[in-house]
């Protein structure tokens, strides 16, 4: 296998996780106005984003 392809995939996964966490924190803080809930939802990251989209999305 090509080493560059693996390297690209690892970088993409790293940025995807970071973006999901930031998105979850932003949604949570905007909705709840609580830093504690924002941290908790940041830990769950993409799970909270999908939950928010399914349950509270318009």
Biopython code that builds the backbone (N, CA, C, O; Angstrom):
import numpy as np
from Bio.PDB.StructureBuilder import StructureBuilder

atoms = [
    (1, "UNK", "N", (0.840, -1.184, 0.000)),
    (1, "UNK", "CA", (0.000, 0.000, 0.000)),
    (1, "UNK", "C", (0.883, 1.245, 0.000)),
    (1, "UNK", "O", (2.040, 1.218, 0.419)),
    (2, "UNK", "N", (0.311, 2.301, -0.471)),
    (2, "UNK", "CA", (1.013, 3.569, -0.544)),
    (2, "UNK", "C", (0.983, 4.251, 0.824)),
    (2, "UNK", "O", (-0.083, 4.402, 1.420)),
    (3, "UNK", "N", (2.139, 4.657, 1.318)),
    (3, "UNK", "CA", (2.220, 5.305, 2.625)),
    (3, "UNK", "C", (1.495, 6.636, 2.660)),
    (3, "UNK", "O", (0.954, 7.008, 3.702)),
    (4, "UNK", "N", (1.466, 7.369, 1.548)),
    (4, "UNK", "CA", (0.790, 8.662, 1.502)),
    (4, "UNK", "C", (-0.718, 8.512, 1.683)),
    (4, "UNK", "O", (-1.355, 9.345, 2.327)),
    (5, "UNK", "N", (-1.278, 7.468, 1.123)),
    (5, "UNK", "CA", (-2.718, 7.254, 1.237)),
    (5, "UNK", "C", (-3.096, 7.037, 2.704)),
    (5, "UNK", "O", (-4.090, 7.592, 3.173)),
    (6, "UNK", "N", (-2.316, 6.237, 3.427)),
    (6, "UNK", "CA", (-2.584, 5.989, 4.841)),
    (6, "UNK", "C", (-2.425, 7.273, 5.643)),
    (6, "UNK", "O", (-3.242, 7.565, 6.516)),
    (7, "UNK", "N", (-1.394, 8.031, 5.357)),
    (7, "UNK", "CA", (-1.149, 9.284, 6.058)),
    (7, "UNK", "C", (-2.310, 10.251, 5.852)),
    (7, "UNK", "O", (-2.739, 10.917, 6.794)),
    (8, "UNK", "N", (-2.812, 10.329, 4.639)),
    (8, "UNK", "CA", (-3.935, 11.212, 4.340)),
    (8, "UNK", "C", (-5.171, 10.789, 5.127)),
    (8, "UNK", "O", (-5.891, 11.637, 5.655)),
    (9, "UNK", "N", (-5.420, 9.485, 5.207)),
    (9, "UNK", "CA", (-6.573, 8.985, 5.937)),
    (9, "UNK", "C", (-6.494, 9.286, 7.422)),
    (9, "UNK", "O", (-7.502, 9.626, 8.043)),
    (10, "UNK", "N", (-5.313, 9.165, 7.993)),
    (10, "UNK", "CA", (-5.140, 9.452, 9.413)),
    (10, "UNK", "C", (-5.359, 10.930, 9.689)),
    (10, "UNK", "O", (-5.971, 11.285, 10.696)),
    (11, "UNK", "N", (-4.872, 11.790, 8.817)),
    (11, "UNK", "CA", (-5.083, 13.226, 8.998)),
    (11, "UNK", "C", (-6.563, 13.576, 8.865)),
    (11, "UNK", "O", (-7.074, 14.398, 9.626)),
    (12, "UNK", "N", (-7.248, 12.968, 7.916)),
    (12, "UNK", "CA", (-8.674, 13.228, 7.744)),
    (12, "UNK", "C", (-9.478, 12.818, 8.965)),
    (12, "UNK", "O", (-10.401, 13.524, 9.369)),
    (13, "UNK", "N", (-9.136, 11.693, 9.549)),
    (13, "UNK", "CA", (-9.839, 11.232, 10.748)),
    (13, "UNK", "C", (-9.583, 12.171, 11.915)),
    (13, "UNK", "O", (-10.487, 12.446, 12.704)),
    (14, "UNK", "N", (-8.365, 12.659, 12.029)),
    (14, "UNK", "CA", (-8.033, 13.568, 13.129)),
    (14, "UNK", "C", (-8.848, 14.851, 13.027)),
    (14, "UNK", "O", (-9.380, 15.325, 14.031)),
    (15, "UNK", "N", (-8.952, 15.416, 11.838)),
    (15, "UNK", "CA", (-9.707, 16.647, 11.666)),
    (15, "UNK", "C", (-11.203, 16.403, 11.812)),
    (15, "UNK", "O", (-11.921, 17.275, 12.301)),
    (16, "UNK", "N", (-11.682, 15.251, 11.402)),
    (16, "UNK", "CA", (-13.095, 14.932, 11.543)),
    (16, "UNK", "C", (-13.513, 14.861, 12.992)),
    (16, "UNK", "O", (-14.588, 15.339, 13.353)),
    (17, "UNK", "N", (-12.691, 14.280, 13.815)),
    (17, "UNK", "CA", (-12.990, 14.188, 15.240)),
    (17, "UNK", "C", (-12.964, 15.574, 15.879)),
    (17, "UNK", "O", (-13.833, 15.893, 16.690)),
    (18, "UNK", "N", (-12.001, 16.382, 15.533)),
    (18, "UNK", "CA", (-11.903, 17.731, 16.088)),
    (18, "UNK", "C", (-13.095, 18.581, 15.673)),
    (18, "UNK", "O", (-13.646, 19.317, 16.492)),
    (19, "UNK", "N", (-13.498, 18.489, 14.414)),
    (19, "UNK", "CA", (-14.636, 19.264, 13.936)),
    (19, "UNK", "C", (-15.922, 18.822, 14.616)),
    (19, "UNK", "O", (-16.742, 19.663, 14.984)),
    (20, "UNK", "N", (-16.113, 17.518, 14.790)),
    (20, "UNK", "CA", (-17.302, 17.008, 15.449)),
    (20, "UNK", "C", (-17.411, 17.483, 16.888)),
    (20, "UNK", "O", (-18.497, 17.817, 17.363)),
    (21, "UNK", "N", (-16.284, 17.510, 17.573)),
    (21, "UNK", "CA", (-16.270, 17.985, 18.954)),
    (21, "UNK", "C", (-16.617, 19.463, 19.021)),
    (21, "UNK", "O", (-17.426, 19.879, 19.851)),
    (22, "UNK", "N", (-16.006, 20.258, 18.148)),
    (22, "UNK", "CA", (-16.283, 21.700, 18.135)),
    (22, "UNK", "C", (-17.741, 21.978, 17.785)),
    (22, "UNK", "O", (-18.365, 22.863, 18.372)),
    (23, "UNK", "N", (-18.278, 21.236, 16.845)),
    (23, "UNK", "CA", (-19.670, 21.411, 16.450)),
    (23, "UNK", "C", (-20.614, 21.055, 17.591)),
    (23, "UNK", "O", (-21.579, 21.774, 17.848)),
    (24, "UNK", "N", (-20.341, 19.954, 18.272)),
    (24, "UNK", "CA", (-21.183, 19.543, 19.403)),
    (24, "UNK", "C", (-21.145, 20.579, 20.517)),
    (24, "UNK", "O", (-22.178, 20.885, 21.113)),
    (25, "UNK", "N", (-19.969, 21.120, 20.804)),
    (25, "UNK", "CA", (-19.843, 22.135, 21.858)),
    (25, "UNK", "C", (-20.603, 23.396, 21.474)),
    (25, "UNK", "O", (-21.296, 23.979, 22.308)),
    (26, "UNK", "N", (-20.480, 23.819, 20.232)),
    (26, "UNK", "CA", (-21.171, 25.030, 19.780)),
    (26, "UNK", "C", (-22.690, 24.861, 19.839)),
    (26, "UNK", "O", (-23.395, 25.752, 20.312)),
    (27, "UNK", "N", (-23.190, 23.730, 19.365)),
    (27, "UNK", "CA", (-24.633, 23.474, 19.400)),
    (27, "UNK", "C", (-25.124, 23.421, 20.840)),
    (27, "UNK", "O", (-26.146, 24.017, 21.178)),
    (28, "UNK", "N", (-24.391, 22.704, 21.686)),
    (28, "UNK", "CA", (-24.804, 22.538, 23.072)),
    (28, "UNK", "C", (-24.820, 23.862, 23.816)),
    (28, "UNK", "O", (-25.773, 24.157, 24.538)),
    (29, "UNK", "N", (-23.771, 24.662, 23.647)),
    (29, "UNK", "CA", (-23.721, 25.930, 24.382)),
    (29, "UNK", "C", (-24.788, 26.897, 23.893)),
    (29, "UNK", "O", (-25.376, 27.632, 24.687)),
    (30, "UNK", "N", (-25.040, 26.900, 22.589)),
    (30, "UNK", "CA", (-26.070, 27.774, 22.034)),
    (30, "UNK", "C", (-27.450, 27.371, 22.544)),
    (30, "UNK", "O", (-28.289, 28.227, 22.824)),
    (31, "UNK", "N", (-27.679, 26.079, 22.664)),
    (31, "UNK", "CA", (-28.983, 25.583, 23.100)),
    (31, "UNK", "C", (-29.176, 25.698, 24.607)),
    (31, "UNK", "O", (-30.225, 26.153, 25.062)),
    (32, "UNK", "N", (-28.165, 25.287, 25.394)),
    (32, "UNK", "CA", (-28.320, 25.175, 26.849)),
    (32, "UNK", "C", (-27.702, 26.317, 27.641)),
    (32, "UNK", "O", (-28.064, 26.507, 28.802)),
    (33, "UNK", "N", (-26.791, 27.080, 27.066)),
    (33, "UNK", "CA", (-26.067, 28.153, 27.757)),
    (33, "UNK", "C", (-25.383, 27.640, 29.024)),
    (33, "UNK", "O", (-25.398, 28.302, 30.062)),
    (34, "UNK", "N", (-24.789, 26.463, 28.926)),
    (34, "UNK", "CA", (-24.106, 25.846, 30.057)),
    (34, "UNK", "C", (-22.763, 25.274, 29.597)),
    (34, "UNK", "O", (-22.702, 24.473, 28.664)),
    (35, "UNK", "N", (-21.704, 25.693, 30.259)),
    (35, "UNK", "CA", (-20.367, 25.196, 29.910)),
    (35, "UNK", "C", (-20.238, 23.723, 30.273)),
    (35, "UNK", "O", (-19.598, 22.964, 29.545)),
    (36, "UNK", "N", (-20.833, 23.307, 31.385)),
    (36, "UNK", "CA", (-20.745, 21.910, 31.807)),
    (36, "UNK", "C", (-21.384, 20.989, 30.776)),
    (36, "UNK", "O", (-20.799, 19.973, 30.401)),
    (37, "UNK", "N", (-22.590, 21.342, 30.315)),
    (37, "UNK", "CA", (-23.243, 20.522, 29.285)),
    (37, "UNK", "C", (-22.467, 20.556, 27.976)),
    (37, "UNK", "O", (-22.413, 19.554, 27.264)),
    (38, "UNK", "N", (-21.871, 21.691, 27.652)),
    (38, "UNK", "CA", (-21.072, 21.784, 26.428)),
    (38, "UNK", "C", (-19.879, 20.839, 26.485)),
    (38, "UNK", "O", (-19.544, 20.205, 25.484)),
    (39, "UNK", "N", (-19.240, 20.738, 27.638)),
    (39, "UNK", "CA", (-18.106, 19.818, 27.796)),
    (39, "UNK", "C", (-18.581, 18.369, 27.668)),
    (39, "UNK", "O", (-17.952, 17.566, 26.978)),
    (40, "UNK", "N", (-19.677, 18.042, 28.323)),
    (40, "UNK", "CA", (-20.208, 16.674, 28.253)),
    (40, "UNK", "C", (-20.582, 16.323, 26.816)),
    (40, "UNK", "O", (-20.257, 15.236, 26.340)),
    (41, "UNK", "N", (-21.258, 17.230, 26.127)),
    (41, "UNK", "CA", (-21.654, 16.964, 24.748)),
    (41, "UNK", "C", (-20.438, 16.941, 23.833)),
    (41, "UNK", "O", (-20.449, 16.237, 22.823)),
    (42, "UNK", "N", (-19.393, 17.689, 24.159)),
    (42, "UNK", "CA", (-18.156, 17.634, 23.387)),
    (42, "UNK", "C", (-17.487, 16.277, 23.485)),
    (42, "UNK", "O", (-16.877, 15.808, 22.524)),
    (43, "UNK", "N", (-17.600, 15.649, 24.637)),
    (43, "UNK", "CA", (-17.035, 14.305, 24.813)),
    (43, "UNK", "C", (-17.771, 13.312, 23.917)),
    (43, "UNK", "O", (-17.152, 12.424, 23.332)),
    (44, "UNK", "N", (-19.091, 13.463, 23.810)),
    (44, "UNK", "CA", (-19.874, 12.567, 22.959)),
    (44, "UNK", "C", (-19.843, 12.979, 21.488)),
    (44, "UNK", "O", (-20.247, 12.199, 20.626)),
    (45, "UNK", "N", (-19.389, 14.142, 21.198)),
    (45, "UNK", "CA", (-19.217, 14.776, 19.883)),
    (45, "UNK", "C", (-20.250, 14.369, 18.833)),
    (45, "UNK", "O", (-21.379, 14.856, 18.886)),
    (46, "UNK", "N", (-19.913, 13.505, 17.891)),
    (46, "UNK", "CA", (-20.800, 13.212, 16.773)),
    (46, "UNK", "C", (-22.103, 12.560, 17.216)),
    (46, "UNK", "O", (-23.125, 12.719, 16.548)),
    (47, "UNK", "N", (-22.091, 11.829, 18.326)),
    (47, "UNK", "CA", (-23.342, 11.237, 18.811)),
    (47, "UNK", "C", (-24.343, 12.332, 19.174)),
    (47, "UNK", "O", (-25.532, 12.221, 18.873)),
    (48, "UNK", "N", (-23.855, 13.387, 19.819)),
    (48, "UNK", "CA", (-24.745, 14.492, 20.174)),
    (48, "UNK", "C", (-25.196, 15.262, 18.935)),
    (48, "UNK", "O", (-26.352, 15.679, 18.859)),
    (49, "UNK", "N", (-24.315, 15.452, 17.979)),
    (49, "UNK", "CA", (-24.675, 16.165, 16.754)),
    (49, "UNK", "C", (-25.789, 15.418, 16.018)),
    (49, "UNK", "O", (-26.759, 16.034, 15.576)),
    (50, "UNK", "N", (-25.657, 14.109, 15.886)),
    (50, "UNK", "CA", (-26.692, 13.313, 15.204)),
    (50, "UNK", "C", (-27.986, 13.332, 16.010)),
    (50, "UNK", "O", (-29.066, 13.468, 15.436)),
    (51, "UNK", "N", (-27.894, 13.197, 17.335)),
    (51, "UNK", "CA", (-29.078, 13.261, 18.190)),
    (51, "UNK", "C", (-29.796, 14.613, 18.017)),
    (51, "UNK", "O", (-31.016, 14.665, 17.862)),
    (52, "UNK", "N", (-29.028, 15.679, 18.045)),
    (52, "UNK", "CA", (-29.621, 17.013, 17.905)),
    (52, "UNK", "C", (-30.313, 17.158, 16.555)),
    (52, "UNK", "O", (-31.406, 17.717, 16.473)),
    (53, "UNK", "N", (-29.682, 16.659, 15.501)),
    (53, "UNK", "CA", (-30.262, 16.762, 14.154)),
    (53, "UNK", "C", (-31.548, 15.952, 14.044)),
    (53, "UNK", "O", (-32.498, 16.394, 13.398)),
    (54, "UNK", "N", (-31.595, 14.783, 14.658)),
    (54, "UNK", "CA", (-32.773, 13.925, 14.558)),
    (54, "UNK", "C", (-33.915, 14.387, 15.451)),
    (54, "UNK", "O", (-35.073, 14.374, 15.036)),
    (55, "UNK", "N", (-33.596, 14.795, 16.675)),
    (55, "UNK", "CA", (-34.629, 15.105, 17.648)),
    (55, "UNK", "C", (-35.048, 16.571, 17.611)),
    (55, "UNK", "O", (-36.239, 16.882, 17.631)),
    (56, "UNK", "N", (-34.069, 17.469, 17.556)),
    (56, "UNK", "CA", (-34.388, 18.886, 17.653)),
    (56, "UNK", "C", (-34.269, 19.627, 16.333)),
    (56, "UNK", "O", (-34.597, 20.812, 16.268)),
    (57, "UNK", "N", (-33.818, 18.975, 15.295)),
    (57, "UNK", "CA", (-33.661, 19.632, 14.004)),
    (57, "UNK", "C", (-35.002, 20.018, 13.391)),
    (57, "UNK", "O", (-36.016, 19.355, 13.612)),
    (58, "UNK", "N", (-34.991, 21.084, 12.630)),
    (58, "UNK", "CA", (-36.250, 21.543, 12.026)),
    (58, "UNK", "C", (-36.346, 21.124, 10.597)),
    (58, "UNK", "O", (-37.337, 21.423, 9.931)),
]
sb = StructureBuilder()
sb.init_structure("model")
sb.init_model(0)
sb.init_chain("A")
sb.init_seg("    ")
for serial, (resi, resn, name, xyz) in enumerate(atoms, 1):
    if name == "N":
        sb.init_residue(resn, " ", resi, " ")
    sb.init_atom(name, np.array(xyz, "f"), 0.0, 1.0, " ", f" {name:<3s}", serial, name[0])
structure = sb.get_structure()
